[in-house]
Amino acid sequence: MEAVNLGESAVIATSSTQVDMLQNQLGNSVNIAIEPERRDTYPAIVLAATYLYSVEKAELDDVIAVLPVDSFVEDRFFERVKQLEKVLLTYNADLALVGVKPTYPSEKYGYIVPFPNQCDHEIMRVSHFHEKPQEIQAQDLISQNALWNCGVFAFKLDYIISRLKTTGLPLDYQELKKEYKQLPKISFDYEVVEKANNVVALSYEGDWKDLGTWNTLTEEMQSDIIGKGMLSEDSVNTHLINELDIPVIGLGVSNAVIVASPDGILFSDKATSPRLKDIVKEFSQRPMYEERRWGWYRVLDHTKYEDGQEVLTKRIGVIANNNISYQMHLRRTEIWTITKGEGEYILDHEVKKVKAGDVLKIPVGSKHAIKAITDLEFIEVQYGNELVEEDIIRICMTWEEAVRKVMI
């Protein structure tokens, strides 16, 4: 997007758990509309629209383009996206989409089906949509000049804001976050796109791939194995991705994807891997690994005892010249054992240097923070009767402000 000068105007809609990772990768200046919870693409896009309207002060006549983050494309695809504004206004359409000209009858993608007998096959008025057809149906759709639906669409900001007005929900971003549960849990395609009457599609001919499933992602991997592990010679068209420190071995396994991470283990036939999204909806557990703006952490163990007490052990890494926020907890005691590097440490009204081998005890309710002078790692052991990430009161984020508060 930067290559076609779209980066500065971009807003990323994501959940709160992804914010630190995004800032770690893209910097703190990136605009982020934070979803209070996961509720599918329609609520996410509506919330992002209120961010543009109330925070960025966008005009109601401004044209907004929505793109998924998991597309694998060339820069000229984004040039096509830039043309959506002109197409939308020229055709006086409610929605303008980008559709990819199919290279084969795929069963993996949805199709945008145009009205018949249109002279222009570059910009077409849309008749209807067809979700993931069988190969024979897909071939027939292609003969009708149908395009792959890549989930890219544009509309005037007022198109969404006016819908929100009819519901009586707030137009202000911060206020809508408080009432986010009132928005229906449904995709933007089902709630808006497939119900719209005046839709046009702009065709794109070039490389495009949806990397939102394991079977498409593995097609772009340069190696069959990432991480510790082995696949036998008779394991054909199988990929192994291992984020753990222990090896994973696949014997005589074909057309499969094997993934091992701190959050779980997946063993799936590639053809059925798109069903994963529906299955994991039934699972709910805390993340076992997270990237943060200051570094990362990995949960090593979480034990719950019969008396209600819990012990949670983490390995935490802080990147040099970064710091964990000045904070306190109301339900847990923490013990930090520094295993690597040097840093500065605040506990209530004391600031001191720390290094590998130091052990630090943080009582319940104590204000604390740590800054890495060099890359720093420590083992954190939490003790309490309810160990959750929400048990945190952040007093300030920067080290300089934390030190000033200590000196008061």
C-alpha positions as CSV (number, residue, x, y, z in Angstrom):
1,M,0.0,0.0,0.0
2,E,2.9,2.3,0.7
3,A,4.1,1.8,-2.9
4,V,0.9,3.4,-4.3
5,N,0.6,6.1,-1.6
6,L,-2.2,4.5,0.3
7,G,-0.3,3.8,3.6
8,E,-0.9,7.1,5.3
9,S,-4.6,7.0,4.9
10,A,-5.0,3.4,6.0
11,V,-6.8,2.4,9.2
12,I,-6.5,-1.2,10.5
13,A,-9.5,-2.7,12.2
14,T,-8.5,-5.5,14.6
15,S,-9.0,-6.9,18.1
16,S,-7.3,-5.5,21.2
17,T,-5.1,-8.6,21.4
18,Q,-3.4,-7.7,18.1
19,V,-2.7,-4.0,18.8
20,D,0.7,-4.4,20.4
21,M,1.9,-6.8,17.7
22,L,0.9,-4.4,15.0
23,Q,2.6,-1.5,16.7
24,N,5.7,-3.6,17.1
25,Q,5.7,-4.4,13.4
26,L,4.4,-1.1,11.9
27,G,5.2,1.5,14.6
28,N,3.1,3.5,16.9
29,S,1.8,6.0,14.3
30,V,-0.4,3.5,12.5
31,N,-4.2,4.2,12.8
32,I,-6.0,1.3,14.5
33,A,-9.8,0.9,15.1
34,I,-9.9,-1.5,18.0
35,E,-12.7,-4.0,18.2
36,P,-13.8,-4.7,21.9
37,E,-14.5,-8.3,20.9
38,R,-14.6,-10.5,17.7
39,R,-18.0,-10.1,16.0
40,D,-17.3,-10.8,12.3
41,T,-16.6,-8.3,9.5
42,Y,-19.9,-6.3,9.5
43,P,-19.4,-4.9,13.0
44,A,-15.7,-4.4,12.4
45,I,-16.3,-2.3,9.3
46,V,-19.1,-0.3,10.9
47,L,-16.8,0.5,13.9
48,A,-13.9,1.5,11.5
49,A,-16.4,3.8,9.7
50,T,-17.2,5.6,12.9
51,Y,-13.4,5.9,13.6
52,L,-13.0,7.6,10.2
53,Y,-16.0,9.8,10.8
54,S,-15.5,10.9,14.4
55,V,-11.7,10.5,15.0
56,E,-10.2,11.2,11.5
57,K,-13.0,13.6,10.7
58,A,-13.6,12.1,7.2
59,E,-16.5,13.7,5.2
60,L,-19.6,11.7,4.4
61,D,-18.9,12.0,0.7
62,D,-15.4,10.5,1.1
63,V,-15.0,7.1,-0.6
64,I,-13.8,4.3,1.7
65,A,-12.2,1.1,0.4
66,V,-12.1,-2.1,2.6
67,L,-9.5,-4.8,2.1
68,P,-8.7,-8.0,3.9
69,V,-5.2,-8.3,5.3
70,D,-4.5,-11.8,4.1
71,S,-4.3,-11.2,0.3
72,F,-1.1,-12.1,-1.6
73,V,-0.9,-9.6,-4.5
74,E,1.4,-7.4,-6.6
75,D,1.6,-3.7,-6.2
76,R,-0.6,-3.1,-9.3
77,F,-3.5,-4.7,-7.5
78,F,-3.5,-1.7,-5.1
79,E,-3.5,0.6,-8.2
80,R,-6.7,-1.1,-9.2
81,V,-8.1,-0.4,-5.7
82,K,-7.4,3.3,-6.1
83,Q,-9.6,3.3,-9.2
84,L,-12.6,2.2,-7.2
85,E,-13.5,5.8,-6.3
86,K,-13.8,6.9,-9.9
87,V,-15.8,3.7,-10.7
88,L,-18.2,4.2,-7.8
89,L,-18.9,7.9,-8.7
90,T,-19.1,7.3,-12.5
91,Y,-21.6,4.6,-12.1
92,N,-23.4,6.2,-9.2
93,A,-23.2,2.8,-7.4
94,D,-23.7,2.0,-3.8
95,L,-20.8,-0.4,-3.8
96,A,-17.8,-0.9,-6.1
97,L,-15.9,-4.2,-5.9
98,V,-12.6,-5.6,-7.2
99,G,-13.0,-9.0,-8.7
100,V,-10.2,-11.2,-10.0
101,K,-10.4,-12.7,-13.4
102,P,-10.3,-16.5,-12.8
103,T,-7.4,-18.5,-14.2
104,Y,-9.1,-21.9,-13.5
105,P,-12.5,-23.1,-12.1
106,S,-11.7,-22.8,-8.4
107,E,-13.9,-24.3,-5.7
108,K,-12.1,-22.3,-3.0
109,Y,-13.4,-18.8,-3.8
110,G,-16.8,-17.1,-4.1
111,Y,-17.8,-15.6,-7.5
112,I,-19.1,-12.2,-8.5
113,V,-21.7,-12.8,-11.3
114,P,-22.4,-9.9,-13.7
115,F,-25.6,-9.2,-15.6
116,P,-25.5,-10.9,-19.0
117,N,-24.8,-9.2,-22.4
118,Q,-22.6,-6.4,-21.0
119,C,-20.2,-4.9,-23.6
120,D,-17.6,-3.8,-21.0
121,H,-15.9,-6.7,-19.3
122,E,-13.6,-4.5,-17.3
123,I,-16.3,-2.7,-15.3
124,M,-19.5,-4.7,-14.9
125,R,-22.8,-4.3,-13.1
126,V,-23.3,-7.2,-10.6
127,S,-26.3,-9.5,-10.8
128,H,-25.6,-11.8,-7.8
129,F,-22.9,-13.7,-5.9
130,H,-22.2,-17.5,-5.8
131,E,-20.4,-19.0,-2.8
132,K,-17.6,-21.6,-3.5
133,P,-19.2,-23.7,-6.2
134,Q,-18.3,-27.2,-7.4
135,E,-15.8,-27.3,-10.3
136,I,-18.5,-27.8,-13.0
137,Q,-20.5,-24.9,-11.6
138,A,-17.3,-22.8,-11.5
139,Q,-16.6,-23.5,-15.1
140,D,-20.1,-22.4,-16.0
141,L,-19.7,-19.2,-14.0
142,I,-16.5,-18.4,-15.7
143,S,-18.2,-18.7,-19.1
144,Q,-20.6,-16.0,-17.8
145,N,-17.6,-13.7,-17.1
146,A,-17.9,-14.1,-13.4
147,L,-15.0,-12.9,-11.2
148,W,-13.4,-14.3,-8.1
149,N,-14.6,-12.3,-5.1
150,C,-11.5,-11.1,-3.3
151,G,-13.4,-9.2,-0.5
152,V,-12.4,-5.7,-1.6
153,F,-15.2,-3.1,-1.9
154,A,-15.6,0.6,-1.8
155,F,-18.5,2.9,-0.7
156,K,-19.1,6.4,0.3
157,L,-18.7,6.8,4.1
158,D,-22.4,8.0,4.3
159,Y,-23.5,4.6,3.0
160,I,-22.5,3.0,6.3
161,I,-23.1,6.0,8.6
162,S,-26.7,6.3,7.3
163,R,-27.3,2.6,8.1
164,L,-26.0,3.2,11.6
165,K,-28.3,6.2,12.1
166,T,-31.4,4.0,11.4
167,T,-30.4,1.7,14.3
168,G,-30.1,4.5,16.9
169,L,-26.6,3.4,17.8
170,P,-23.8,6.1,18.4
171,L,-21.9,7.6,15.5
172,D,-19.0,8.3,17.8
173,Y,-16.2,5.7,17.7
174,Q,-15.7,5.6,21.5
175,E,-19.4,5.5,22.3
176,L,-20.0,2.7,19.7
177,K,-17.3,0.6,21.3
178,K,-19.3,0.6,24.5
179,E,-22.4,-0.7,22.6
180,Y,-20.5,-3.0,20.2
181,K,-22.6,-6.0,21.3
182,Q,-25.7,-4.4,19.8
183,L,-24.3,-4.8,16.3
184,P,-25.3,-8.1,14.6
185,K,-22.6,-10.8,14.5
186,I,-22.6,-11.3,10.7
187,S,-20.2,-10.9,7.8
188,F,-20.3,-7.7,5.7
189,D,-20.9,-9.8,2.6
190,Y,-24.1,-11.3,4.0
191,E,-25.4,-8.1,5.8
192,V,-24.6,-5.5,3.1
193,V,-23.0,-6.7,-0.2
194,E,-25.4,-9.5,-1.1
195,K,-28.4,-7.3,-0.3
196,A,-27.3,-4.2,-2.3
197,N,-29.1,-3.5,-5.6
198,N,-26.6,-1.2,-7.2
199,V,-23.2,-2.9,-7.3
200,V,-20.4,-2.7,-9.9
201,A,-17.3,-4.7,-10.1
202,L,-13.9,-3.7,-11.5
203,S,-12.0,-6.7,-12.9
204,Y,-8.3,-7.3,-12.1
205,E,-6.2,-9.7,-14.2
206,G,-3.0,-10.7,-12.4
207,D,-1.6,-12.7,-9.5
208,W,-3.9,-12.8,-6.4
209,K,-4.3,-15.3,-3.7
210,D,-6.3,-15.5,-0.4
211,L,-3.9,-16.6,2.3
212,G,-6.7,-16.9,4.9
213,T,-6.5,-20.8,4.9
214,W,-3.7,-23.2,5.5
215,N,-4.0,-24.8,2.1
216,T,-3.5,-21.5,0.2
217,L,-0.8,-20.3,2.6
218,T,1.3,-23.5,2.2
219,E,1.3,-23.0,-1.6
220,E,3.4,-19.9,-1.1
221,M,5.9,-21.4,1.4
222,Q,9.4,-21.8,0.1
223,S,10.1,-24.9,2.3
224,D,8.0,-27.9,3.4
225,I,9.3,-27.6,6.9
226,I,9.6,-24.5,9.2
227,G,11.0,-25.2,12.7
228,K,12.2,-28.4,14.3
229,G,11.0,-31.5,12.5
230,M,11.1,-34.1,9.7
231,L,8.9,-35.5,7.0
232,S,9.4,-38.9,5.5
233,E,10.1,-39.2,1.7
234,D,6.6,-40.7,1.2
235,S,4.9,-37.7,2.8
236,V,3.8,-36.0,-0.4
237,N,2.4,-32.4,-0.5
238,T,2.6,-32.1,3.3
239,H,3.8,-29.0,5.2
240,L,5.1,-28.9,8.7
241,I,5.2,-25.6,10.8
242,N,6.6,-26.0,14.3
243,E,7.0,-23.1,16.7
244,L,7.8,-25.4,19.7
245,D,11.3,-26.3,20.9
246,I,10.6,-30.1,20.6
247,P,10.7,-31.9,17.2
248,V,7.7,-33.0,15.2
249,I,7.9,-35.9,12.8
250,G,5.5,-36.8,10.0
251,L,5.6,-40.4,8.6
252,G,3.7,-41.4,5.5
253,V,1.4,-38.4,5.7
254,S,0.3,-36.8,2.4
255,N,-1.8,-33.8,1.4
256,A,-1.8,-32.5,5.0
257,V,-0.7,-29.5,7.1
258,I,0.8,-30.1,10.6
259,V,1.1,-27.0,12.8
260,A,2.5,-27.0,16.4
261,S,2.4,-23.8,18.4
262,P,2.1,-22.8,22.1
263,D,-1.6,-22.2,21.5
264,G,-2.4,-25.7,20.1
265,I,-1.6,-28.4,17.6
266,L,-3.3,-28.8,14.2
267,F,-3.3,-31.9,12.0
268,S,-5.5,-31.4,8.9
269,D,-6.0,-32.6,5.4
270,K,-5.3,-29.5,3.2
271,A,-8.7,-29.8,1.4
272,T,-10.6,-29.5,4.7
273,S,-8.4,-27.0,6.4
274,P,-10.8,-24.1,5.6
275,R,-13.2,-25.6,8.1
276,L,-10.9,-24.7,10.9
277,K,-12.4,-21.3,11.4
278,D,-15.8,-22.8,12.3
279,I,-14.3,-25.4,14.7
280,V,-12.1,-23.1,16.7
281,K,-15.2,-20.9,17.6
282,E,-16.0,-23.5,20.3
283,F,-12.6,-23.1,21.9
284,S,-11.8,-20.3,24.4
285,Q,-8.4,-20.1,26.1
286,R,-5.9,-17.4,27.0
287,P,-3.1,-16.8,24.4
288,M,0.0,-18.8,25.2
289,Y,2.3,-16.5,23.1
290,E,1.9,-12.8,22.4
291,E,3.9,-10.1,20.7
292,R,3.8,-6.8,22.5
293,R,5.0,-3.3,21.6
294,W,7.9,-3.8,24.0
295,G,8.8,-7.5,23.1
296,W,7.0,-10.8,23.7
297,Y,5.9,-13.3,26.3
298,R,5.2,-17.1,26.3
299,V,3.2,-18.9,28.9
300,L,5.2,-21.9,30.2
301,D,2.7,-23.3,32.7
302,H,-0.7,-22.5,34.3
303,T,-1.6,-24.7,37.4
304,K,-4.9,-24.4,39.4
305,Y,-5.0,-26.0,42.8
306,E,-8.0,-27.4,44.8
307,D,-7.9,-24.5,47.3
308,G,-8.5,-22.0,44.4
309,Q,-5.0,-20.7,44.2
310,E,-3.3,-20.5,40.8
311,V,0.3,-20.3,39.6
312,L,1.1,-19.0,36.2
313,T,4.7,-19.0,34.8
314,K,5.8,-16.9,31.8
315,R,9.0,-16.3,29.9
316,I,9.2,-12.6,29.0
317,G,11.5,-10.8,26.6
318,V,11.9,-7.0,26.5
319,I,13.7,-5.5,23.5
320,A,16.6,-3.1,24.3
321,N,15.5,0.5,25.0
322,N,11.8,-0.6,25.5
323,N,9.8,-0.8,28.7
324,I,6.8,-2.5,30.2
325,S,4.2,0.0,31.4
326,Y,4.2,1.3,34.9
327,Q,1.4,-0.8,36.4
328,M,-0.1,-2.6,39.3
329,H,-2.2,-5.7,40.0
330,L,-4.9,-6.2,42.6
331,R,-5.2,-10.0,42.6
332,R,-1.7,-11.4,42.3
333,T,1.9,-11.4,43.6
334,E,4.7,-11.7,41.1
335,I,8.3,-12.9,41.3
336,W,10.7,-12.0,38.4
337,T,13.9,-13.9,37.9
338,I,16.2,-12.0,35.5
339,T,17.8,-14.6,33.1
340,K,19.4,-12.4,30.5
341,G,20.6,-8.8,30.0
342,E,20.5,-5.6,32.1
343,G,17.8,-3.1,32.8
344,E,16.2,-0.6,35.2
345,Y,13.5,-1.5,37.6
346,I,10.8,0.5,39.5
347,L,9.1,-0.8,42.5
348,D,6.8,1.8,44.2
349,H,9.2,4.7,45.0
350,E,12.5,3.0,44.2
351,V,14.5,2.9,40.9
352,K,17.4,0.5,40.6
353,K,19.6,-1.4,38.1
354,V,19.0,-5.1,37.6
355,K,20.9,-7.8,35.8
356,A,20.9,-11.6,35.1
357,G,20.6,-13.5,38.3
358,D,18.6,-10.9,40.2
359,V,15.3,-12.0,41.8
360,L,12.5,-9.4,42.3
361,K,9.4,-9.8,44.4
362,I,6.3,-7.6,43.5
363,P,3.6,-7.7,46.2
364,V,-0.1,-7.3,45.4
365,G,-0.9,-3.6,44.8
366,S,2.7,-2.5,44.2
367,K,3.5,-0.2,41.3
368,H,6.2,-1.5,39.1
369,A,7.9,-1.4,35.7
370,I,11.0,-2.5,34.0
371,K,13.1,-1.1,31.1
372,A,15.6,-3.1,29.1
373,I,19.1,-1.5,28.7
374,T,20.1,-4.5,26.6
375,D,17.8,-7.2,25.4
376,L,16.3,-8.5,28.6
377,E,14.6,-11.8,29.5
378,F,13.1,-12.9,32.8
379,I,10.9,-15.6,34.2
380,E,7.7,-14.3,35.8
381,V,5.8,-16.5,38.3
382,Q,2.3,-15.2,39.3
383,Y,0.5,-16.3,42.5
384,G,-3.2,-15.5,43.1
385,N,-6.8,-16.8,43.0
386,E,-7.7,-15.4,39.6
387,L,-4.8,-14.9,37.2
388,V,-6.2,-13.1,34.1
389,E,-4.6,-10.5,31.8
390,E,-7.4,-8.1,32.8
391,D,-6.0,-7.8,36.3
392,I,-3.9,-4.8,35.4
393,I,-4.0,-1.0,36.1
394,R,-1.7,0.9,33.8
395,I,-0.6,4.1,35.4
396,C,1.5,5.3,32.4
397,M,3.2,3.9,29.4
398,T,6.6,5.7,28.9
399,W,9.6,5.1,31.1
400,E,10.2,8.9,31.5
401,E,6.7,9.5,32.9
402,A,7.1,6.5,35.2
403,V,10.3,7.9,36.7
404,R,8.7,11.3,37.1
405,K,5.9,9.8,39.1
406,V,8.3,8.0,41.3
407,M,10.2,11.2,42.1
408,I,7.1,13.1,43.2
